[in-house]
C-alpha cells in the first residue's frame, strides 16, 4: 500500500477538533445512582467501554 504523505501532517500537528473528538478526560454532568438516568447511562457506557482517560462524574447534590 503506498504511503500517504498527508498522514505525516495529521500526526505531527494537533488538529483543532482533537480536544472534542479525542479527549483525554471526560466530565459526566448529572451522573447519579438513578437507574435509567441519562447521566448514569453515559457513565456506565464509558466504564463498560473501557474508557482509558480520566473520568469525572459530577452531581451537584
PDB file of N, CA, C and O in Angstrom:
ATOM      1  N   UNK A   1       0.841  -1.176   0.000  1.00  0.00           N
ATOM      2  CA  UNK A   1       0.000   0.000   0.000  1.00  0.00           C
ATOM      3  C   UNK A   1       0.891   1.245   0.000  1.00  0.00           C
ATOM      4  O   UNK A   1       1.795   1.342   0.830  1.00  0.00           O
ATOM      5  N   UNK A   2       0.665   2.182  -0.890  1.00  0.00           N
ATOM      6  CA  UNK A   2       1.512   3.374  -0.966  1.00  0.00           C
ATOM      7  C   UNK A   2       1.367   4.260   0.277  1.00  0.00           C
ATOM      8  O   UNK A   2       0.308   4.326   0.902  1.00  0.00           O
ATOM      9  N   UNK A   3       2.463   4.933   0.605  1.00  0.00           N
ATOM     10  CA  UNK A   3       2.470   5.837   1.761  1.00  0.00           C
ATOM     11  C   UNK A   3       1.717   7.118   1.416  1.00  0.00           C
ATOM     12  O   UNK A   3       1.922   7.698   0.350  1.00  0.00           O
ATOM     13  N   UNK A   4       0.854   7.550   2.314  1.00  0.00           N
ATOM     14  CA  UNK A   4       0.083   8.779   2.123  1.00  0.00           C
ATOM     15  C   UNK A   4       0.761   9.899   2.914  1.00  0.00           C
ATOM     16  O   UNK A   4       0.693   9.900   4.143  1.00  0.00           O
ATOM     17  N   UNK A   5       1.416  10.859   2.236  1.00  0.00           N
ATOM     18  CA  UNK A   5       2.138  11.927   2.937  1.00  0.00           C
ATOM     19  C   UNK A   5       1.245  12.776   3.833  1.00  0.00           C
ATOM     20  O   UNK A   5       1.734  13.373   4.791  1.00  0.00           O
ATOM     21  N   UNK A   6      -0.043  12.844   3.547  1.00  0.00           N
ATOM     22  CA  UNK A   6      -0.932  13.650   4.384  1.00  0.00           C
ATOM     23  C   UNK A   6      -1.032  13.076   5.794  1.00  0.00           C
ATOM     24  O   UNK A   6      -1.339  13.812   6.732  1.00  0.00           O
ATOM     25  N   UNK A   7      -0.781  11.787   5.963  1.00  0.00           N
ATOM     26  CA  UNK A   7      -0.828  11.170   7.285  1.00  0.00           C
ATOM     27  C   UNK A   7       0.281  11.716   8.184  1.00  0.00           C
ATOM     28  O   UNK A   7       0.085  11.835   9.394  1.00  0.00           O
ATOM     29  N   UNK A   8       1.436  12.049   7.618  1.00  0.00           N
ATOM     30  CA  UNK A   8       2.513  12.648   8.408  1.00  0.00           C
ATOM     31  C   UNK A   8       2.064  13.971   9.006  1.00  0.00           C
ATOM     32  O   UNK A   8       2.330  14.244  10.176  1.00  0.00           O
ATOM     33  N   UNK A   9       1.391  14.790   8.223  1.00  0.00           N
ATOM     34  CA  UNK A   9       0.914  16.087   8.684  1.00  0.00           C
ATOM     35  C   UNK A   9      -0.113  15.913   9.798  1.00  0.00           C
ATOM     36  O   UNK A   9      -0.074  16.625  10.801  1.00  0.00           O
ATOM     37  N   UNK A  10      -1.022  14.975   9.623  1.00  0.00           N
ATOM     38  CA  UNK A  10      -2.082  14.747  10.604  1.00  0.00           C
ATOM     39  C   UNK A  10      -1.499  14.347  11.949  1.00  0.00           C
ATOM     40  O   UNK A  10      -1.985  14.803  12.984  1.00  0.00           O
ATOM     41  N   UNK A  11      -0.482  13.516  11.962  1.00  0.00           N
ATOM     42  CA  UNK A  11       0.076  13.027  13.216  1.00  0.00           C
ATOM     43  C   UNK A  11       1.065  13.999  13.858  1.00  0.00           C
ATOM     44  O   UNK A  11       1.312  13.910  15.061  1.00  0.00           O
ATOM     45  N   UNK A  12       1.627  14.907  13.099  1.00  0.00           N
ATOM     46  CA  UNK A  12       2.610  15.838  13.655  1.00  0.00           C
ATOM     47  C   UNK A  12       1.987  17.081  14.271  1.00  0.00           C
ATOM     48  O   UNK A  12       2.541  17.643  15.216  1.00  0.00           O
ATOM     49  N   UNK A  13       0.857  17.515  13.757  1.00  0.00           N
ATOM     50  CA  UNK A  13       0.245  18.755  14.217  1.00  0.00           C
ATOM     51  C   UNK A  13      -1.133  18.480  14.806  1.00  0.00           C
ATOM     52  O   UNK A  13      -1.969  17.852  14.156  1.00  0.00           O
ATOM     53  N   UNK A  14      -1.379  18.944  16.032  1.00  0.00           N
ATOM     54  CA  UNK A  14      -2.700  18.740  16.629  1.00  0.00           C
ATOM     55  C   UNK A  14      -3.773  19.413  15.773  1.00  0.00           C
ATOM     56  O   UNK A  14      -3.574  20.512  15.255  1.00  0.00           O
ATOM     57  N   UNK A  15      -4.867  18.759  15.642  1.00  0.00           N
ATOM     58  CA  UNK A  15      -5.973  19.290  14.865  1.00  0.00           C
ATOM     59  C   UNK A  15      -6.894  20.086  15.790  1.00  0.00           C
ATOM     60  O   UNK A  15      -6.987  19.772  16.976  1.00  0.00           O
ATOM     61  N   UNK A  16      -7.574  21.107  15.272  1.00  0.00           N
ATOM     62  CA  UNK A  16      -8.411  21.966  16.118  1.00  0.00           C
ATOM     63  C   UNK A  16      -9.519  21.217  16.864  1.00  0.00           C
ATOM     64  O   UNK A  16      -9.919  21.654  17.944  1.00  0.00           O
ATOM     65  N   UNK A  17     -10.015  20.134  16.340  1.00  0.00           N
ATOM     66  CA  UNK A  17     -11.123  19.428  16.975  1.00  0.00           C
ATOM     67  C   UNK A  17     -10.690  18.194  17.764  1.00  0.00           C
ATOM     68  O   UNK A  17     -11.539  17.449  18.253  1.00  0.00           O
ATOM     69  N   UNK A  18      -9.386  17.968  17.894  1.00  0.00           N
ATOM     70  CA  UNK A  18      -8.906  16.810  18.654  1.00  0.00           C
ATOM     71  C   UNK A  18      -9.422  16.827  20.091  1.00  0.00           C
ATOM     72  O   UNK A  18      -9.759  15.776  20.636  1.00  0.00           O
ATOM     73  N   UNK A  19      -9.487  17.995  20.703  1.00  0.00           N
ATOM     74  CA  UNK A  19      -9.955  18.078  22.093  1.00  0.00           C
ATOM     75  C   UNK A  19     -11.409  17.637  22.222  1.00  0.00           C
ATOM     76  O   UNK A  19     -11.820  17.158  23.279  1.00  0.00           O
ATOM     77  N   UNK A  20     -12.185  17.793  21.160  1.00  0.00           N
ATOM     78  CA  UNK A  20     -13.592  17.391  21.187  1.00  0.00           C
ATOM     79  C   UNK A  20     -13.742  15.905  20.888  1.00  0.00           C
ATOM     80  O   UNK A  20     -14.473  15.200  21.583  1.00  0.00           O
ATOM     81  N   UNK A  21     -13.054  15.431  19.859  1.00  0.00           N
ATOM     82  CA  UNK A  21     -13.250  14.059  19.401  1.00  0.00           C
ATOM     83  C   UNK A  21     -12.261  13.049  19.989  1.00  0.00           C
ATOM     84  O   UNK A  21     -12.504  11.844  19.930  1.00  0.00           O
ATOM     85  N   UNK A  22     -11.151  13.528  20.554  1.00  0.00           N
ATOM     86  CA  UNK A  22     -10.154  12.647  21.173  1.00  0.00           C
ATOM     87  C   UNK A  22      -9.773  13.188  22.548  1.00  0.00           C
ATOM     88  O   UNK A  22      -8.601  13.475  22.793  1.00  0.00           O
ATOM     89  N   UNK A  23     -10.744  13.332  23.449  1.00  0.00           N
ATOM     90  CA  UNK A  23     -10.438  13.940  24.747  1.00  0.00           C
ATOM     91  C   UNK A  23      -9.578  13.033  25.622  1.00  0.00           C
ATOM     92  O   UNK A  23      -9.611  11.809  25.491  1.00  0.00           O
ATOM     93  N   UNK A  24      -8.815  13.648  26.509  1.00  0.00           N
ATOM     94  CA  UNK A  24      -8.010  12.899  27.475  1.00  0.00           C
ATOM     95  C   UNK A  24      -8.792  12.683  28.764  1.00  0.00           C
ATOM     96  O   UNK A  24      -8.455  11.806  29.559  1.00  0.00           O
ATOM     97  N   UNK A  25      -9.829  13.479  28.968  1.00  0.00           N
ATOM     98  CA  UNK A  25     -10.682  13.322  30.142  1.00  0.00           C
ATOM     99  C   UNK A  25     -12.105  13.735  29.783  1.00  0.00           C
ATOM    100  O   UNK A  25     -12.335  14.504  28.851  1.00  0.00           O
ATOM    101  N   UNK A  26     -13.061  13.196  30.558  1.00  0.00           N
ATOM    102  CA  UNK A  26     -14.477  13.480  30.329  1.00  0.00           C
ATOM    103  C   UNK A  26     -15.150  13.712  31.675  1.00  0.00           C
ATOM    104  O   UNK A  26     -14.956  12.939  32.613  1.00  0.00           O
ATOM    105  N   UNK A  27     -15.940  14.777  31.770  1.00  0.00           N
ATOM    106  CA  UNK A  27     -16.786  15.010  32.940  1.00  0.00           C
ATOM    107  C   UNK A  27     -18.214  14.672  32.536  1.00  0.00           C
ATOM    108  O   UNK A  27     -18.724  15.190  31.543  1.00  0.00           O
ATOM    109  N   UNK A  28     -18.852  13.809  33.304  1.00  0.00           N
ATOM    110  CA  UNK A  28     -20.242  13.436  33.036  1.00  0.00           C
ATOM    111  C   UNK A  28     -21.113  14.234  33.997  1.00  0.00           C
ATOM    112  O   UNK A  28     -21.214  13.903  35.178  1.00  0.00           O
ATOM    113  N   UNK A  29     -21.739  15.283  33.483  1.00  0.00           N
ATOM    114  CA  UNK A  29     -22.598  16.139  34.291  1.00  0.00           C
ATOM    115  C   UNK A  29     -23.935  15.439  34.495  1.00  0.00           C
ATOM    116  O   UNK A  29     -24.539  14.956  33.537  1.00  0.00           O
ATOM    117  N   UNK A  30     -24.393  15.383  35.727  1.00  0.00           N
ATOM    118  CA  UNK A  30     -25.670  14.745  36.024  1.00  0.00           C
ATOM    119  C   UNK A  30     -25.553  13.265  36.318  1.00  0.00           C
ATOM    120  O   UNK A  30     -26.556  12.550  36.303  1.00  0.00           O
ATOM    121  N   UNK A  31     -24.339  12.789  36.585  1.00  0.00           N
ATOM    122  CA  UNK A  31     -24.160  11.374  36.926  1.00  0.00           C
ATOM    123  C   UNK A  31     -24.801  11.115  38.281  1.00  0.00           C
ATOM    124  O   UNK A  31     -24.482  11.783  39.264  1.00  0.00           O
ATOM    125  N   UNK A  32     -25.702  10.147  38.330  1.00  0.00           N
ATOM    126  CA  UNK A  32     -26.344   9.807  39.598  1.00  0.00           C
ATOM    127  C   UNK A  32     -26.644   8.325  39.655  1.00  0.00           C
ATOM    128  O   UNK A  32     -26.444   7.601  38.679  1.00  0.00           O
ATOM    129  N   UNK A  33     -27.128   7.876  40.804  1.00  0.00           N
ATOM    130  CA  UNK A  33     -27.384   6.455  41.025  1.00  0.00           C
ATOM    131  C   UNK A  33     -28.707   5.973  40.436  1.00  0.00           C
ATOM    132  O   UNK A  33     -28.960   4.768  40.410  1.00  0.00           O
ATOM    133  N   UNK A  34     -29.546   6.873  39.971  1.00  0.00           N
ATOM    134  CA  UNK A  34     -30.870   6.501  39.482  1.00  0.00           C
ATOM    135  C   UNK A  34     -30.768   5.680  38.203  1.00  0.00           C
ATOM    136  O   UNK A  34     -30.247   6.146  37.189  1.00  0.00           O
ATOM    137  N   UNK A  35     -31.271   4.452  38.266  1.00  0.00           N
ATOM    138  CA  UNK A  35     -31.266   3.584  37.081  1.00  0.00           C
ATOM    139  C   UNK A  35     -32.044   4.253  35.948  1.00  0.00           C
ATOM    140  O   UNK A  35     -33.130   4.793  36.162  1.00  0.00           O
ATOM    141  N   UNK A  36     -31.482   4.210  34.751  1.00  0.00           N
ATOM    142  CA  UNK A  36     -32.150   4.761  33.580  1.00  0.00           C
ATOM    143  C   UNK A  36     -31.912   6.235  33.356  1.00  0.00           C
ATOM    144  O   UNK A  36     -32.336   6.770  32.332  1.00  0.00           O
ATOM    145  N   UNK A  37     -31.243   6.919  34.286  1.00  0.00           N
ATOM    146  CA  UNK A  37     -30.971   8.342  34.068  1.00  0.00           C
ATOM    147  C   UNK A  37     -29.921   8.489  32.969  1.00  0.00           C
ATOM    148  O   UNK A  37     -29.083   7.610  32.768  1.00  0.00           O
ATOM    149  N   UNK A  38     -29.983   9.597  32.277  1.00  0.00           N
ATOM    150  CA  UNK A  38     -29.049   9.829  31.170  1.00  0.00           C
ATOM    151  C   UNK A  38     -27.610   9.859  31.677  1.00  0.00           C
ATOM    152  O   UNK A  38     -26.728   9.243  31.078  1.00  0.00           O
ATOM    153  N   UNK A  39     -27.369  10.572  32.779  1.00  0.00           N
ATOM    154  CA  UNK A  39     -26.012  10.662  33.326  1.00  0.00           C
ATOM    155  C   UNK A  39     -25.451   9.310  33.707  1.00  0.00           C
ATOM    156  O   UNK A  39     -24.294   9.007  33.415  1.00  0.00           O
ATOM    157  N   UNK A  40     -26.274   8.487  34.366  1.00  0.00           N
ATOM    158  CA  UNK A  40     -25.817   7.146  34.755  1.00  0.00           C
ATOM    159  C   UNK A  40     -25.544   6.292  33.520  1.00  0.00           C
ATOM    160  O   UNK A  40     -24.548   5.570  33.469  1.00  0.00           O
ATOM    161  N   UNK A  41     -26.419   6.372  32.534  1.00  0.00           N
ATOM    162  CA  UNK A  41     -26.250   5.582  31.312  1.00  0.00           C
ATOM    163  C   UNK A  41     -24.942   5.934  30.611  1.00  0.00           C
ATOM    164  O   UNK A  41     -24.212   5.045  30.173  1.00  0.00           O
ATOM    165  N   UNK A  42     -24.648   7.212  30.505  1.00  0.00           N
ATOM    166  CA  UNK A  42     -23.397   7.643  29.866  1.00  0.00           C
ATOM    167  C   UNK A  42     -22.198   7.150  30.669  1.00  0.00           C
ATOM    168  O   UNK A  42     -21.226   6.650  30.102  1.00  0.00           O
ATOM    169  N   UNK A  43     -22.270   7.293  31.984  1.00  0.00           N
ATOM    170  CA  UNK A  43     -21.173   6.856  32.851  1.00  0.00           C
ATOM    171  C   UNK A  43     -20.930   5.354  32.720  1.00  0.00           C
ATOM    172  O   UNK A  43     -19.787   4.919  32.579  1.00  0.00           O
ATOM    173  N   UNK A  44     -21.992   4.570  32.765  1.00  0.00           N
ATOM    174  CA  UNK A  44     -21.870   3.115  32.634  1.00  0.00           C
ATOM    175  C   UNK A  44     -21.297   2.747  31.266  1.00  0.00           C
ATOM    176  O   UNK A  44     -20.440   1.869  31.168  1.00  0.00           O
ATOM    177  N   UNK A  45     -21.764   3.411  30.215  1.00  0.00           N
ATOM    178  CA  UNK A  45     -21.244   3.124  28.874  1.00  0.00           C
ATOM    179  C   UNK A  45     -19.750   3.408  28.783  1.00  0.00           C
ATOM    180  O   UNK A  45     -19.012   2.631  28.177  1.00  0.00           O
ATOM    181  N   UNK A  46     -19.296   4.502  29.372  1.00  0.00           N
ATOM    182  CA  UNK A  46     -17.867   4.812  29.356  1.00  0.00           C
ATOM    183  C   UNK A  46     -17.070   3.773  30.136  1.00  0.00           C
ATOM    184  O   UNK A  46     -16.010   3.337  29.687  1.00  0.00           O
ATOM    185  N   UNK A  47     -17.574   3.377  31.295  1.00  0.00           N
ATOM    186  CA  UNK A  47     -16.867   2.390  32.115  1.00  0.00           C
ATOM    187  C   UNK A  47     -16.843   1.017  31.450  1.00  0.00           C
ATOM    188  O   UNK A  47     -15.809   0.350  31.444  1.00  0.00           O
ATOM    189  N   UNK A  48     -17.966   0.594  30.897  1.00  0.00           N
ATOM    190  CA  UNK A  48     -18.022  -0.718  30.244  1.00  0.00           C
ATOM    191  C   UNK A  48     -17.286  -0.720  28.912  1.00  0.00           C
ATOM    192  O   UNK A  48     -16.850  -1.770  28.440  1.00  0.00           O
ATOM    193  N   UNK A  49     -17.146   0.456  28.306  1.00  0.00           N
ATOM    194  CA  UNK A  49     -16.423   0.581  27.045  1.00  0.00           C
ATOM    195  C   UNK A  49     -14.929   0.696  27.245  1.00  0.00           C
ATOM    196  O   UNK A  49     -14.188   0.941  26.292  1.00  0.00           O
ATOM    197  N   UNK A  50     -14.479   0.522  28.477  1.00  0.00           N
ATOM    198  CA  UNK A  50     -13.053   0.544  28.806  1.00  0.00           C
ATOM    199  C   UNK A  50     -12.407   1.902  28.508  1.00  0.00           C
ATOM    200  O   UNK A  50     -11.310   1.970  27.953  1.00  0.00           O
ATOM    201  N   UNK A  51     -13.102   2.979  28.885  1.00  0.00           N
ATOM    202  CA  UNK A  51     -12.556   4.325  28.727  1.00  0.00           C
ATOM    203  C   UNK A  51     -11.199   4.388  29.409  1.00  0.00           C
ATOM    204  O   UNK A  51     -11.078   3.979  30.564  1.00  0.00           O
ATOM    205  N   UNK A  52     -10.175   4.889  28.728  1.00  0.00           N
ATOM    206  CA  UNK A  52      -8.817   4.905  29.264  1.00  0.00           C
ATOM    207  C   UNK A  52      -8.394   6.264  29.802  1.00  0.00           C
ATOM    208  O   UNK A  52      -7.347   6.381  30.438  1.00  0.00           O
ATOM    209  N   UNK A  53      -9.196   7.284  29.553  1.00  0.00           N
ATOM    210  CA  UNK A  53      -8.847   8.620  30.042  1.00  0.00           C
ATOM    211  C   UNK A  53      -9.374   8.851  31.447  1.00  0.00           C
ATOM    212  O   UNK A  53      -9.905   7.942  32.085  1.00  0.00           O
ATOM    213  N   UNK A  54      -9.221  10.075  31.917  1.00  0.00           N
ATOM    214  CA  UNK A  54      -9.761  10.447  33.223  1.00  0.00           C
ATOM    215  C   UNK A  54     -11.269  10.613  33.102  1.00  0.00           C
ATOM    216  O   UNK A  54     -11.768  11.145  32.110  1.00  0.00           O
ATOM    217  N   UNK A  55     -11.987  10.155  34.119  1.00  0.00           N
ATOM    218  CA  UNK A  55     -13.443  10.223  34.117  1.00  0.00           C
ATOM    219  C   UNK A  55     -13.893  10.917  35.397  1.00  0.00           C
ATOM    220  O   UNK A  55     -13.531  10.503  36.498  1.00  0.00           O
ATOM    221  N   UNK A  56     -14.690  11.980  35.241  1.00  0.00           N
ATOM    222  CA  UNK A  56     -15.142  12.768  36.379  1.00  0.00           C
ATOM    223  C   UNK A  56     -16.666  12.797  36.432  1.00  0.00           C
ATOM    224  O   UNK A  56     -17.287  13.589  35.723  1.00  0.00           O
ATOM    225  N   UNK A  57     -17.286  11.943  37.263  1.00  0.00           N
ATOM    226  CA  UNK A  57     -18.736  12.015  37.434  1.00  0.00           C
ATOM    227  C   UNK A  57     -19.082  13.252  38.279  1.00  0.00           C
ATOM    228  O   UNK A  57     -18.490  13.464  39.338  1.00  0.00           O
ATOM    229  N   UNK A  58     -20.029  14.056  37.816  1.00  0.00           N
ATOM    230  CA  UNK A  58     -20.404  15.284  38.510  1.00  0.00           C
ATOM    231  C   UNK A  58     -21.890  15.242  38.842  1.00  0.00           C
ATOM    232  O   UNK A  58     -22.734  15.055  37.966  1.00  0.00           O
ATOM    233  N   UNK A  59     -22.193  15.422  40.134  1.00  0.00           N
ATOM    234  CA  UNK A  59     -23.571  15.513  40.590  1.00  0.00           C
ATOM    235  C   UNK A  59     -23.604  16.613  41.640  1.00  0.00           C
ATOM    236  O   UNK A  59     -22.911  16.513  42.652  1.00  0.00           O
ATOM    237  N   UNK A  60     -24.393  17.663  41.423  1.00  0.00           N
ATOM    238  CA  UNK A  60     -24.366  18.811  42.331  1.00  0.00           C
ATOM    239  C   UNK A  60     -24.895  18.536  43.735  1.00  0.00           C
ATOM    240  O   UNK A  60     -24.742  19.385  44.612  1.00  0.00           O
ATOM    241  N   UNK A  61     -25.507  17.391  43.977  1.00  0.00           N
ATOM    242  CA  UNK A  61     -26.062  17.123  45.314  1.00  0.00           C
ATOM    243  C   UNK A  61     -25.032  16.545  46.236  1.00  0.00           C
ATOM    244  O   UNK A  61     -25.331  16.261  47.396  1.00  0.00           O
TER     245      UNK A  61
END
